[in-house]
Amino acid sequence: MPFLPLLKLCMLAGIAYAGYCLLVFAIQRQIIYPGRTIQVSGPPPAGIVPIAVVTATGRGEAWFMPPLKRSQGERRPLVICFHGNGEVIDFLPEQFEGFVRLGMGVLLVEYPGFGRSSGNPTEESITESAVAAYDAVLHREEVDPERVVIFGRSLGGGAACSLAARRPSSALILQSTFTSTRPFARAFLVPGVLIRDLFDNAAVVAAYRQPILLFHGSSDTIVPPEHSRLLQRQAPNARLVEFPCGHNDFPPDWREFYRVITVFLQEAGVLGQR
């Protein structure tokens, strides 16, 4: 009877699919965190202050870029920055120099297992490092604890939202980020329930009551812009700015990027009028 061979074929297909799902479940963190394979060496560039980030899972690192032309005893705004999954903090100082020129301090936070930081990257360990870095830098005399901005791009949006849910901040900036990692399971043809590091950004922005600035490339095929559009609809105080570019060539115009940020931070009360 043809029914029995068909049933056997379906059973074999089911077993094969289950094995595939188990494989994806086992290696998903290698897919999500490719930047941990980037080799780095040497001290930070001149003018950057390394800060030790100590958690229960290991010892990490953050780089502090002090604000320019600061008077003795003056406290300045701070932006805490989280990079994408294919980067390390060594790539970032020049890109985030624009915040320094605005008179802000900048903290570049490394993920566990990336760069010089020990441990393994997971949602939990990244969140612990973000919170520890925040707590460490707020003790610095240059930093105004009442004017802290959290910035994250791509995967860093997950770290930024995790921190924003656990520590106070004045504003949140998310670039090319996602609602959560669960929708990306579809690209691997597996159910979203198998995702181990969820980074539920949509839930965080829905509860966040400070101003939010969302950036996205309208041609982004890695994290489609619909993610930021959904985040904007979830957030009570969000503005979305789209640029005509993709994921890895964002922003196409750094001057315009920082112009938008400047206006946003002025309206949020983080920066004075210039």
SULHUCOR-V646871 format. One line per field, one symbol per residue. phi: phi as a letter, one per 20 degrees, with the letter a starting at -180 (. if undefined). psi: psi as a letter, one per 20 degrees, with the letter a starting at -180 (. if undefined). burial: # if it has 9 or more other ideal C-beta (glycine too) atoms within 8 Angstrom, else .. A space follows every 50 residues. Layout:
BEGIN
phi = ???
psi = ???
burial = ???
END
This chain:
BEGIN
phi = .fffgfffffffffffffffffffgfdgffffcfffefecbnffggnddf cfddcfdqddbcdddffelefgnfddfcdddceffdccfgeegffefgff fendecdddeegndleeencfbgffffffffffgffffefffeefecddd cbclggfffffffffdcfbeacccdldcfaegfffffdmcfffefedflf ffffffeedefcdddbefdfdecgfgffffffffefcdcdcddfbeeede efcfffgffffgfffffenedffd
psi = pigghgggghghggggghhgghgghhjhhhghmhiiippqrrrrrpipoq ppoprhiapaqqppoqqqlpqpipprqqpppprrikrrhhihghhjhhhg hijqqppopqqpiqcjprapprgghgggggghgghghiiqiipoiimppp pqqchhhggghgghiiqqrhqpppplargrighihhhjkqqhiiphngmm hghghhipirqpppqqpijoignqihghhhgghhphlqppppqmabgikp qiohghghgggggghghijhqrp.
burial = ...................##..##..##..#####.#.........#.# #.#.#..##########..#.....##########.###..##..##### .##############.#.#.###.##############...###..#### ##############..#.#############.###....#.#.####### ##.###.#.#########.#..#.#.######.##..######.###..# #....###.###.###.#.##...
END
